[in-house]
């Protein structure tokens, strides 16, 4: 999976997780630097399960 596909997948999955629109989640990820985090940590994260990634993002954003 390419980085772009992975980031898109994370945005879509997180949007579903939070019941928000994808564009709203994208803007949140952009503002809070989650997009940079996902790109920079791609090698470590892309093999993880989505539950782990969602928990990771929630903790990063201070939601959990």
mmCIF file as Biopython writes it, N, C-alpha, C and O atoms, coordinates in Angstrom:
data_model
#
loop_
_atom_site.group_PDB
_atom_site.id
_atom_site.type_symbol
_atom_site.label_atom_id
_atom_site.label_alt_id
_atom_site.label_comp_id
_atom_site.label_asym_id
_atom_site.label_entity_id
_atom_site.label_seq_id
_atom_site.pdbx_PDB_ins_code
_atom_site.Cartn_x
_atom_site.Cartn_y
_atom_site.Cartn_z
_atom_site.occupancy
_atom_site.B_iso_or_equiv
_atom_site.auth_seq_id
_atom_site.auth_asym_id
_atom_site.pdbx_PDB_model_num
ATOM 1   N N  . UNK A ? 1  ? 0.849   -1.178 0.000  1.0 0.0 1  A 1 
ATOM 2   C CA . UNK A ? 1  ? 0.000   0.000  0.000  1.0 0.0 1  A 1 
ATOM 3   C C  . UNK A ? 1  ? 0.890   1.236  0.000  1.0 0.0 1  A 1 
ATOM 4   O O  . UNK A ? 1  ? 1.835   1.328  0.784  1.0 0.0 1  A 1 
ATOM 5   N N  . UNK A ? 2  ? 0.590   2.174  -0.872 1.0 0.0 2  A 1 
ATOM 6   C CA . UNK A ? 2  ? 1.364   3.414  -0.929 1.0 0.0 2  A 1 
ATOM 7   C C  . UNK A ? 2  ? 1.024   4.310  0.271  1.0 0.0 2  A 1 
ATOM 8   O O  . UNK A ? 2  ? 0.017   4.104  0.950  1.0 0.0 2  A 1 
ATOM 9   N N  . UNK A ? 3  ? 1.871   5.291  0.513  1.0 0.0 3  A 1 
ATOM 10  C CA . UNK A ? 3  ? 1.626   6.230  1.611  1.0 0.0 3  A 1 
ATOM 11  C C  . UNK A ? 3  ? 0.312   6.972  1.414  1.0 0.0 3  A 1 
ATOM 12  O O  . UNK A ? 3  ? -0.455  7.161  2.358  1.0 0.0 3  A 1 
ATOM 13  N N  . UNK A ? 4  ? 0.060   7.392  0.171  1.0 0.0 4  A 1 
ATOM 14  C CA . UNK A ? 4  ? -1.177  8.137  -0.114 1.0 0.0 4  A 1 
ATOM 15  C C  . UNK A ? 4  ? -2.391  7.256  0.177  1.0 0.0 4  A 1 
ATOM 16  O O  . UNK A ? 4  ? -3.351  7.705  0.803  1.0 0.0 4  A 1 
ATOM 17  N N  . UNK A ? 5  ? -2.348  6.024  -0.268 1.0 0.0 5  A 1 
ATOM 18  C CA . UNK A ? 5  ? -3.466  5.096  -0.026 1.0 0.0 5  A 1 
ATOM 19  C C  . UNK A ? 5  ? -3.650  4.847  1.466  1.0 0.0 5  A 1 
ATOM 20  O O  . UNK A ? 5  ? -4.777  4.801  1.959  1.0 0.0 5  A 1 
ATOM 21  N N  . UNK A ? 6  ? -2.544  4.687  2.181  1.0 0.0 6  A 1 
ATOM 22  C CA . UNK A ? 6  ? -2.603  4.451  3.622  1.0 0.0 6  A 1 
ATOM 23  C C  . UNK A ? 6  ? -3.223  5.642  4.348  1.0 0.0 6  A 1 
ATOM 24  O O  . UNK A ? 6  ? -4.094  5.463  5.200  1.0 0.0 6  A 1 
ATOM 25  N N  . UNK A ? 7  ? -2.784  6.842  4.020  1.0 0.0 7  A 1 
ATOM 26  C CA . UNK A ? 7  ? -3.308  8.048  4.670  1.0 0.0 7  A 1 
ATOM 27  C C  . UNK A ? 7  ? -4.792  8.216  4.348  1.0 0.0 7  A 1 
ATOM 28  O O  . UNK A ? 7  ? -5.586  8.544  5.230  1.0 0.0 7  A 1 
ATOM 29  N N  . UNK A ? 8  ? -5.163  7.992  3.101  1.0 0.0 8  A 1 
ATOM 30  C CA . UNK A ? 8  ? -6.565  8.077  2.708  1.0 0.0 8  A 1 
ATOM 31  C C  . UNK A ? 8  ? -7.398  7.067  3.482  1.0 0.0 8  A 1 
ATOM 32  O O  . UNK A ? 8  ? -8.480  7.389  3.973  1.0 0.0 8  A 1 
ATOM 33  N N  . UNK A ? 9  ? -6.892  5.853  3.586  1.0 0.0 9  A 1 
ATOM 34  C CA . UNK A ? 9  ? -7.582  4.805  4.333  1.0 0.0 9  A 1 
ATOM 35  C C  . UNK A ? 9  ? -7.765  5.215  5.795  1.0 0.0 9  A 1 
ATOM 36  O O  . UNK A ? 9  ? -8.835  5.011  6.370  1.0 0.0 9  A 1 
ATOM 37  N N  . UNK A ? 10 ? -6.725  5.790  6.394  1.0 0.0 10 A 1 
ATOM 38  C CA . UNK A ? 10 ? -6.813  6.226  7.791  1.0 0.0 10 A 1 
ATOM 39  C C  . UNK A ? 10 ? -7.842  7.342  7.964  1.0 0.0 10 A 1 
ATOM 40  O O  . UNK A ? 10 ? -8.614  7.332  8.922  1.0 0.0 10 A 1 
ATOM 41  N N  . UNK A ? 11 ? -7.855  8.299  7.045  1.0 0.0 11 A 1 
ATOM 42  C CA . UNK A ? 11 ? -8.835  9.390  7.107  1.0 0.0 11 A 1 
ATOM 43  C C  . UNK A ? 11 ? -10.244 8.821  7.022  1.0 0.0 11 A 1 
ATOM 44  O O  . UNK A ? 11 ? -11.109 9.172  7.825  1.0 0.0 11 A 1 
ATOM 45  N N  . UNK A ? 12 ? -10.475 7.946  6.053  1.0 0.0 12 A 1 
ATOM 46  C CA . UNK A ? 12 ? -11.807 7.361  5.867  1.0 0.0 12 A 1 
ATOM 47  C C  . UNK A ? 12 ? -12.227 6.533  7.079  1.0 0.0 12 A 1 
ATOM 48  O O  . UNK A ? 12 ? -13.364 6.630  7.540  1.0 0.0 12 A 1 
ATOM 49  N N  . UNK A ? 13 ? -11.318 5.728  7.584  1.0 0.0 13 A 1 
ATOM 50  C CA . UNK A ? 13 ? -11.633 4.878  8.727  1.0 0.0 13 A 1 
ATOM 51  C C  . UNK A ? 13 ? -11.883 5.713  9.977  1.0 0.0 13 A 1 
ATOM 52  O O  . UNK A ? 13 ? -12.789 5.411  10.754 1.0 0.0 13 A 1 
ATOM 53  N N  . UNK A ? 14 ? -11.083 6.764  10.174 1.0 0.0 14 A 1 
ATOM 54  C CA . UNK A ? 14 ? -11.267 7.623  11.341 1.0 0.0 14 A 1 
ATOM 55  C C  . UNK A ? 14 ? -12.566 8.412  11.229 1.0 0.0 14 A 1 
ATOM 56  O O  . UNK A ? 14 ? -13.228 8.663  12.237 1.0 0.0 14 A 1 
ATOM 57  N N  . UNK A ? 15 ? -12.932 8.799  10.022 1.0 0.0 15 A 1 
ATOM 58  C CA . UNK A ? 15 ? -14.213 9.488  9.805  1.0 0.0 15 A 1 
ATOM 59  C C  . UNK A ? 15 ? -15.367 8.579  10.214 1.0 0.0 15 A 1 
ATOM 60  O O  . UNK A ? 15 ? -16.319 9.016  10.861 1.0 0.0 15 A 1 
ATOM 61  N N  . UNK A ? 16 ? -15.270 7.325  9.832  1.0 0.0 16 A 1 
ATOM 62  C CA . UNK A ? 16 ? -16.303 6.363  10.217 1.0 0.0 16 A 1 
ATOM 63  C C  . UNK A ? 16 ? -16.304 6.172  11.737 1.0 0.0 16 A 1 
ATOM 64  O O  . UNK A ? 16 ? -17.366 6.096  12.356 1.0 0.0 16 A 1 
ATOM 65  N N  . UNK A ? 17 ? -15.128 6.097  12.325 1.0 0.0 17 A 1 
ATOM 66  C CA . UNK A ? 17 ? -14.972 5.910  13.774 1.0 0.0 17 A 1 
ATOM 67  C C  . UNK A ? 17 ? -15.600 7.062  14.568 1.0 0.0 17 A 1 
ATOM 68  O O  . UNK A ? 17 ? -16.169 6.845  15.638 1.0 0.0 17 A 1 
ATOM 69  N N  . UNK A ? 18 ? -15.494 8.266  14.048 1.0 0.0 18 A 1 
ATOM 70  C CA . UNK A ? 18 ? -15.978 9.456  14.763 1.0 0.0 18 A 1 
ATOM 71  C C  . UNK A ? 18 ? -17.315 9.982  14.254 1.0 0.0 18 A 1 
ATOM 72  O O  . UNK A ? 18 ? -17.836 10.974 14.764 1.0 0.0 18 A 1 
ATOM 73  N N  . UNK A ? 19 ? -17.863 9.312  13.247 1.0 0.0 19 A 1 
ATOM 74  C CA . UNK A ? 19 ? -19.121 9.751  12.624 1.0 0.0 19 A 1 
ATOM 75  C C  . UNK A ? 19 ? -19.024 11.178 12.092 1.0 0.0 19 A 1 
ATOM 76  O O  . UNK A ? 19 ? -19.964 11.963 12.213 1.0 0.0 19 A 1 
ATOM 77  N N  . UNK A ? 20 ? -17.878 11.499 11.503 1.0 0.0 20 A 1 
ATOM 78  C CA . UNK A ? 20 ? -17.656 12.809 10.888 1.0 0.0 20 A 1 
ATOM 79  C C  . UNK A ? 20 ? -17.438 12.629 9.391  1.0 0.0 20 A 1 
ATOM 80  O O  . UNK A ? 20 ? -17.137 11.531 8.923  1.0 0.0 20 A 1 
ATOM 81  N N  . UNK A ? 21 ? -17.590 13.700 8.661  1.0 0.0 21 A 1 
ATOM 82  C CA . UNK A ? 21 ? -17.325 13.675 7.222  1.0 0.0 21 A 1 
ATOM 83  C C  . UNK A ? 21 ? -15.818 13.543 6.981  1.0 0.0 21 A 1 
ATOM 84  O O  . UNK A ? 21 ? -15.007 14.043 7.759  1.0 0.0 21 A 1 
ATOM 85  N N  . UNK A ? 22 ? -15.465 12.871 5.905  1.0 0.0 22 A 1 
ATOM 86  C CA . UNK A ? 22 ? -14.054 12.658 5.573  1.0 0.0 22 A 1 
ATOM 87  C C  . UNK A ? 22 ? -13.293 13.970 5.421  1.0 0.0 22 A 1 
ATOM 88  O O  . UNK A ? 22 ? -12.154 14.084 5.874  1.0 0.0 22 A 1 
ATOM 89  N N  . UNK A ? 23 ? -13.916 14.958 4.785  1.0 0.0 23 A 1 
ATOM 90  C CA . UNK A ? 23 ? -13.221 16.235 4.606  1.0 0.0 23 A 1 
ATOM 91  C C  . UNK A ? 23 ? -12.983 16.938 5.945  1.0 0.0 23 A 1 
ATOM 92  O O  . UNK A ? 23 ? -11.985 17.641 6.109  1.0 0.0 23 A 1 
ATOM 93  N N  . UNK A ? 24 ? -13.886 16.753 6.890  1.0 0.0 24 A 1 
ATOM 94  C CA . UNK A ? 24 ? -13.714 17.329 8.227  1.0 0.0 24 A 1 
ATOM 95  C C  . UNK A ? 24 ? -12.536 16.656 8.951  1.0 0.0 24 A 1 
ATOM 96  O O  . UNK A ? 24 ? -11.726 17.325 9.593  1.0 0.0 24 A 1 
ATOM 97  N N  . UNK A ? 25 ? -12.455 15.338 8.839  1.0 0.0 25 A 1 
ATOM 98  C CA . UNK A ? 25 ? -11.349 14.601 9.457  1.0 0.0 25 A 1 
ATOM 99  C C  . UNK A ? 25 ? -10.034 14.972 8.784  1.0 0.0 25 A 1 
ATOM 100 O O  . UNK A ? 25 ? -9.020  15.146 9.460  1.0 0.0 25 A 1 
ATOM 101 N N  . UNK A ? 26 ? -10.042 15.094 7.466  1.0 0.0 26 A 1 
ATOM 102 C CA . UNK A ? 26 ? -8.832  15.494 6.749  1.0 0.0 26 A 1 
ATOM 103 C C  . UNK A ? 26 ? -8.326  16.848 7.260  1.0 0.0 26 A 1 
ATOM 104 O O  . UNK A ? 26 ? -7.133  17.011 7.517  1.0 0.0 26 A 1 
ATOM 105 N N  . UNK A ? 27 ? -9.217  17.797 7.403  1.0 0.0 27 A 1 
ATOM 106 C CA . UNK A ? 27 ? -8.825  19.126 7.896  1.0 0.0 27 A 1 
ATOM 107 C C  . UNK A ? 27 ? -8.302  19.046 9.327  1.0 0.0 27 A 1 
ATOM 108 O O  . UNK A ? 27 ? -7.329  19.719 9.667  1.0 0.0 27 A 1 
ATOM 109 N N  . UNK A ? 28 ? -8.937  18.231 10.168 1.0 0.0 28 A 1 
ATOM 110 C CA . UNK A ? 28 ? -8.458  18.024 11.542 1.0 0.0 28 A 1 
ATOM 111 C C  . UNK A ? 28 ? -7.053  17.424 11.523 1.0 0.0 28 A 1 
ATOM 112 O O  . UNK A ? 28 ? -6.161  17.892 12.231 1.0 0.0 28 A 1 
ATOM 113 N N  . UNK A ? 29 ? -6.862  16.380 10.704 1.0 0.0 29 A 1 
ATOM 114 C CA . UNK A ? 29 ? -5.559  15.732 10.606 1.0 0.0 29 A 1 
ATOM 115 C C  . UNK A ? 29 ? -4.497  16.707 10.100 1.0 0.0 29 A 1 
ATOM 116 O O  . UNK A ? 29 ? -3.355  16.686 10.559 1.0 0.0 29 A 1 
ATOM 117 N N  . UNK A ? 30 ? -4.879  17.548 9.165  1.0 0.0 30 A 1 
ATOM 118 C CA . UNK A ? 30 ? -3.953  18.543 8.621  1.0 0.0 30 A 1 
ATOM 119 C C  . UNK A ? 30 ? -3.583  19.573 9.686  1.0 0.0 30 A 1 
ATOM 120 O O  . UNK A ? 30 ? -2.409  19.896 9.866  1.0 0.0 30 A 1 
ATOM 121 N N  . UNK A ? 31 ? -4.582  20.080 10.382 1.0 0.0 31 A 1 
ATOM 122 C CA . UNK A ? 31 ? -4.374  21.105 11.420 1.0 0.0 31 A 1 
ATOM 123 C C  . UNK A ? 31 ? -3.542  20.562 12.578 1.0 0.0 31 A 1 
ATOM 124 O O  . UNK A ? 31 ? -2.670  21.258 13.096 1.0 0.0 31 A 1 
ATOM 125 N N  . UNK A ? 32 ? -3.808  19.325 12.983 1.0 0.0 32 A 1 
ATOM 126 C CA . UNK A ? 32 ? -3.133  18.752 14.153 1.0 0.0 32 A 1 
ATOM 127 C C  . UNK A ? 32 ? -1.869  17.979 13.800 1.0 0.0 32 A 1 
ATOM 128 O O  . UNK A ? 32 ? -1.267  17.333 14.657 1.0 0.0 32 A 1 
ATOM 129 N N  . UNK A ? 33 ? -1.468  18.048 12.522 1.0 0.0 33 A 1 
ATOM 130 C CA . UNK A ? 33 ? -0.241  17.402 12.041 1.0 0.0 33 A 1 
ATOM 131 C C  . UNK A ? 33 ? -0.301  15.869 12.059 1.0 0.0 33 A 1 
ATOM 132 O O  . UNK A ? 33 ? 0.736   15.206 12.064 1.0 0.0 33 A 1 
ATOM 133 N N  . UNK A ? 34 ? -1.510  15.313 12.069 1.0 0.0 34 A 1 
ATOM 134 C CA . UNK A ? 34 ? -1.662  13.854 12.000 1.0 0.0 34 A 1 
ATOM 135 C C  . UNK A ? 34 ? -1.228  13.358 10.625 1.0 0.0 34 A 1 
ATOM 136 O O  . UNK A ? 34 ? -0.663  12.269 10.514 1.0 0.0 34 A 1 
ATOM 137 N N  . UNK A ? 35 ? -1.480  14.135 9.581  1.0 0.0 35 A 1 
ATOM 138 C CA . UNK A ? 35 ? -1.052  13.733 8.237  1.0 0.0 35 A 1 
ATOM 139 C C  . UNK A ? 35 ? 0.461   13.560 8.188  1.0 0.0 35 A 1 
ATOM 140 O O  . UNK A ? 35 ? 0.959   12.592 7.614  1.0 0.0 35 A 1 
ATOM 141 N N  . UNK A ? 36 ? 1.189   14.491 8.788  1.0 0.0 36 A 1 
ATOM 142 C CA . UNK A ? 36 ? 2.652   14.394 8.845  1.0 0.0 36 A 1 
ATOM 143 C C  . UNK A ? 36 ? 3.076   13.166 9.638  1.0 0.0 36 A 1 
ATOM 144 O O  . UNK A ? 36 ? 3.995   12.449 9.243  1.0 0.0 36 A 1 
ATOM 145 N N  . UNK A ? 37 ? 2.414   12.933 10.738 1.0 0.0 37 A 1 
ATOM 146 C CA . UNK A ? 37 ? 2.714   11.787 11.590 1.0 0.0 37 A 1 
ATOM 147 C C  . UNK A ? 37 ? 2.508   10.478 10.833 1.0 0.0 37 A 1 
ATOM 148 O O  . UNK A ? 37 ? 3.351   9.582  10.888 1.0 0.0 37 A 1 
ATOM 149 N N  . UNK A ? 38 ? 1.383   10.373 10.127 1.0 0.0 38 A 1 
ATOM 150 C CA . UNK A ? 38 ? 1.091   9.155  9.365  1.0 0.0 38 A 1 
ATOM 151 C C  . UNK A ? 38 ? 2.105   8.952  8.246  1.0 0.0 38 A 1 
ATOM 152 O O  . UNK A ? 38 ? 2.515   7.825  7.970  1.0 0.0 38 A 1 
ATOM 153 N N  . UNK A ? 39 ? 2.504   10.037 7.610  1.0 0.0 39 A 1 
ATOM 154 C CA . UNK A ? 39 ? 3.496   9.924  6.538  1.0 0.0 39 A 1 
ATOM 155 C C  . UNK A ? 39 ? 4.871   9.554  7.084  1.0 0.0 39 A 1 
ATOM 156 O O  . UNK A ? 39 ? 5.543   8.676  6.542  1.0 0.0 39 A 1 
ATOM 157 N N  . UNK A ? 40 ? 5.287   10.219 8.149  1.0 0.0 40 A 1 
ATOM 158 C CA . UNK A ? 40 ? 6.616   9.975  8.716  1.0 0.0 40 A 1 
ATOM 159 C C  . UNK A ? 40 ? 6.739   8.607  9.373  1.0 0.0 40 A 1 
ATOM 160 O O  . UNK A ? 40 ? 7.810   8.001  9.340  1.0 0.0 40 A 1 
ATOM 161 N N  . UNK A ? 41 ? 5.667   8.117  9.964  1.0 0.0 41 A 1 
ATOM 162 C CA . UNK A ? 41 ? 5.688   6.818  10.652 1.0 0.0 41 A 1 
ATOM 163 C C  . UNK A ? 41 ? 5.051   5.712  9.815  1.0 0.0 41 A 1 
ATOM 164 O O  . UNK A ? 41 ? 4.684   4.660  10.338 1.0 0.0 41 A 1 
ATOM 165 N N  . UNK A ? 42 ? 4.925   5.955  8.524  1.0 0.0 42 A 1 
ATOM 166 C CA . UNK A ? 42 ? 4.287   4.995  7.619  1.0 0.0 42 A 1 
ATOM 167 C C  . UNK A ? 42 ? 4.889   3.589  7.747  1.0 0.0 42 A 1 
ATOM 168 O O  . UNK A ? 42 ? 4.150   2.609  7.838  1.0 0.0 42 A 1 
ATOM 169 N N  . UNK A ? 43 ? 6.223   3.486  7.754  1.0 0.0 43 A 1 
ATOM 170 C CA . UNK A ? 43 ? 6.863   2.170  7.804  1.0 0.0 43 A 1 
ATOM 171 C C  . UNK A ? 43 ? 6.486   1.389  9.058  1.0 0.0 43 A 1 
ATOM 172 O O  . UNK A ? 43 ? 6.375   0.164  9.013  1.0 0.0 43 A 1 
ATOM 173 N N  . UNK A ? 44 ? 6.290   2.074  10.158 1.0 0.0 44 A 1 
ATOM 174 C CA . UNK A ? 44 ? 5.910   1.404  11.410 1.0 0.0 44 A 1 
ATOM 175 C C  . UNK A ? 44 ? 4.412   1.138  11.487 1.0 0.0 44 A 1 
ATOM 176 O O  . UNK A ? 44 ? 3.992   0.108  12.014 1.0 0.0 44 A 1 
ATOM 177 N N  . UNK A ? 45 ? 3.605   2.058  10.966 1.0 0.0 45 A 1 
ATOM 178 C CA . UNK A ? 45 ? 2.156   1.981  11.159 1.0 0.0 45 A 1 
ATOM 179 C C  . UNK A ? 45 ? 1.411   1.146  10.123 1.0 0.0 45 A 1 
ATOM 180 O O  . UNK A ? 45 ? 0.398   0.532  10.455 1.0 0.0 45 A 1 
ATOM 181 N N  . UNK A ? 46 ? 1.880   1.106  8.886  1.0 0.0 46 A 1 
ATOM 182 C CA . UNK A ? 46 ? 1.065   0.489  7.836  1.0 0.0 46 A 1 
ATOM 183 C C  . UNK A ? 46 ? 0.848   -1.007 8.046  1.0 0.0 46 A 1 
ATOM 184 O O  . UNK A ? 46 ? -0.073  -1.581 7.464  1.0 0.0 46 A 1 
ATOM 185 N N  . UNK A ? 47 ? 1.664   -1.634 8.852  1.0 0.0 47 A 1 
ATOM 186 C CA . UNK A ? 47 ? 1.483   -3.059 9.144  1.0 0.0 47 A 1 
ATOM 187 C C  . UNK A ? 47 ? 0.628   -3.316 10.373 1.0 0.0 47 A 1 
ATOM 188 O O  . UNK A ? 47 ? 0.316   -4.466 10.681 1.0 0.0 47 A 1 
ATOM 189 N N  . UNK A ? 48 ? 0.253   -2.281 11.062 1.0 0.0 48 A 1 
ATOM 190 C CA . UNK A ? 48 ? -0.548  -2.416 12.278 1.0 0.0 48 A 1 
ATOM 191 C C  . UNK A ? 48 ? -2.031  -2.562 11.923 1.0 0.0 48 A 1 
ATOM 192 O O  . UNK A ? 48 ? -2.465  -2.183 10.835 1.0 0.0 48 A 1 
ATOM 193 N N  . UNK A ? 49 ? -2.779  -3.108 12.845 1.0 0.0 49 A 1 
ATOM 194 C CA . UNK A ? 49 ? -4.220  -3.215 12.661 1.0 0.0 49 A 1 
ATOM 195 C C  . UNK A ? 49 ? -4.880  -1.858 12.824 1.0 0.0 49 A 1 
ATOM 196 O O  . UNK A ? 49 ? -4.334  -0.964 13.471 1.0 0.0 49 A 1 
ATOM 197 N N  . UNK A ? 50 ? -6.056  -1.713 12.234 1.0 0.0 50 A 1 
ATOM 198 C CA . UNK A ? 50 ? -6.751  -0.428 12.298 1.0 0.0 50 A 1 
ATOM 199 C C  . UNK A ? 50 ? -7.162  -0.065 13.715 1.0 0.0 50 A 1 
ATOM 200 O O  . UNK A ? 50 ? -7.200  1.120  14.047 1.0 0.0 50 A 1 
ATOM 201 N N  . UNK A ? 51 ? -7.470  -1.038 14.562 1.0 0.0 51 A 1 
ATOM 202 C CA . UNK A ? 51 ? -7.813  -0.714 15.953 1.0 0.0 51 A 1 
ATOM 203 C C  . UNK A ? 51 ? -6.640  -0.022 16.635 1.0 0.0 51 A 1 
ATOM 204 O O  . UNK A ? 51 ? -6.829  0.946  17.371 1.0 0.0 51 A 1 
ATOM 205 N N  . UNK A ? 52 ? -5.429  -0.518 16.391 1.0 0.0 52 A 1 
ATOM 206 C CA . UNK A ? 52 ? -4.234  0.100  16.971 1.0 0.0 52 A 1 
ATOM 207 C C  . UNK A ? 52 ? -4.052  1.513  16.431 1.0 0.0 52 A 1 
ATOM 208 O O  . UNK A ? 52 ? -3.783  2.443  17.192 1.0 0.0 52 A 1 
ATOM 209 N N  . UNK A ? 53 ? -4.199  1.673  15.120 1.0 0.0 53 A 1 
ATOM 210 C CA . UNK A ? 53 ? -4.001  2.982  14.496 1.0 0.0 53 A 1 
ATOM 211 C C  . UNK A ? 53 ? -5.022  3.992  15.005 1.0 0.0 53 A 1 
ATOM 212 O O  . UNK A ? 53 ? -4.675  5.137  15.295 1.0 0.0 53 A 1 
ATOM 213 N N  . UNK A ? 54 ? -6.275  3.575  15.113 1.0 0.0 54 A 1 
ATOM 214 C CA . UNK A ? 54 ? -7.323  4.467  15.631 1.0 0.0 54 A 1 
ATOM 215 C C  . UNK A ? 54 ? -7.008  4.866  17.074 1.0 0.0 54 A 1 
ATOM 216 O O  . UNK A ? 54 ? -7.141  6.034  17.439 1.0 0.0 54 A 1 
ATOM 217 N N  . UNK A ? 55 ? -6.599  3.913  17.881 1.0 0.0 55 A 1 
ATOM 218 C CA . UNK A ? 55 ? -6.231  4.211  19.270 1.0 0.0 55 A 1 
ATOM 219 C C  . UNK A ? 55 ? -5.025  5.162  19.307 1.0 0.0 55 A 1 
ATOM 220 O O  . UNK A ? 55 ? -4.994  6.095  20.109 1.0 0.0 55 A 1 
ATOM 221 N N  . UNK A ? 56 ? -4.054  4.926  18.455 1.0 0.0 56 A 1 
ATOM 222 C CA . UNK A ? 56 ? -2.862  5.771  18.347 1.0 0.0 56 A 1 
ATOM 223 C C  . UNK A ? 56 ? -3.251  7.211  18.008 1.0 0.0 56 A 1 
ATOM 224 O O  . UNK A ? 56 ? -2.752  8.155  18.621 1.0 0.0 56 A 1 
ATOM 225 N N  . UNK A ? 57 ? -4.144  7.373  17.030 1.0 0.0 57 A 1 
ATOM 226 C CA . UNK A ? 57 ? -4.589  8.711  16.624 1.0 0.0 57 A 1 
ATOM 227 C C  . UNK A ? 57 ? -5.398  9.364  17.735 1.0 0.0 57 A 1 
ATOM 228 O O  . UNK A ? 57 ? -5.206  10.543 18.031 1.0 0.0 57 A 1 
ATOM 229 N N  . UNK A ? 58 ? -6.304  8.604  18.354 1.0 0.0 58 A 1 
ATOM 230 C CA . UNK A ? 58 ? -7.083  9.146  19.484 1.0 0.0 58 A 1 
ATOM 231 C C  . UNK A ? 58 ? -6.164  9.652  20.589 1.0 0.0 58 A 1 
ATOM 232 O O  . UNK A ? 58 ? -6.370  10.743 21.122 1.0 0.0 58 A 1 
ATOM 233 N N  . UNK A ? 59 ? -5.160  8.871  20.931 1.0 0.0 59 A 1 
ATOM 234 C CA . UNK A ? 59 ? -4.216  9.279  21.992 1.0 0.0 59 A 1 
ATOM 235 C C  . UNK A ? 59 ? -3.425  10.507 21.565 1.0 0.0 59 A 1 
ATOM 236 O O  . UNK A ? 59 ? -3.216  11.420 22.363 1.0 0.0 59 A 1 
ATOM 237 N N  . UNK A ? 60 ? -2.991  10.532 20.324 1.0 0.0 60 A 1 
ATOM 238 C CA . UNK A ? 60 ? -2.245  11.675 19.806 1.0 0.0 60 A 1 
ATOM 239 C C  . UNK A ? 60 ? -3.079  12.949 19.875 1.0 0.0 60 A 1 
ATOM 240 O O  . UNK A ? 60 ? -2.575  14.017 20.223 1.0 0.0 60 A 1 
ATOM 241 N N  . UNK A ? 61 ? -4.362  12.821 19.537 1.0 0.0 61 A 1 
ATOM 242 C CA . UNK A ? 61 ? -5.258  13.986 19.548 1.0 0.0 61 A 1 
ATOM 243 C C  . UNK A ? 61 ? -5.800  14.299 20.951 1.0 0.0 61 A 1 
ATOM 244 O O  . UNK A ? 61 ? -6.477  15.308 21.144 1.0 0.0 61 A 1 
ATOM 245 N N  . UNK A ? 62 ? -5.503  13.438 21.920 1.0 0.0 62 A 1 
ATOM 246 C CA . UNK A ? 62 ? -5.971  13.661 23.280 1.0 0.0 62 A 1 
ATOM 247 C C  . UNK A ? 62 ? -7.429  13.299 23.471 1.0 0.0 62 A 1 
ATOM 248 O O  . UNK A ? 62 ? -8.080  13.793 24.391 1.0 0.0 62 A 1 
ATOM 249 N N  . UNK A ? 63 ? -7.951  12.430 22.598 1.0 0.0 63 A 1 
ATOM 250 C CA . UNK A ? 63 ? -9.352  12.021 22.674 1.0 0.0 63 A 1 
ATOM 251 C C  . UNK A ? 63 ? -9.524  10.869 23.652 1.0 0.0 63 A 1 
ATOM 252 O O  . UNK A ? 63 ? -10.541 10.780 24.341 1.0 0.0 63 A 1 
ATOM 253 N N  . UNK A ? 64 ? -8.545  9.999  23.713 1.0 0.0 64 A 1 
ATOM 254 C CA . UNK A ? 64 ? -8.652  8.794  24.557 1.0 0.0 64 A 1 
ATOM 255 C C  . UNK A ? 64 ? -8.206  9.065  25.976 1.0 0.0 64 A 1 
ATOM 256 O O  . UNK A ? 64 ? -8.232  8.164  26.814 1.0 0.0 64 A 1 
#
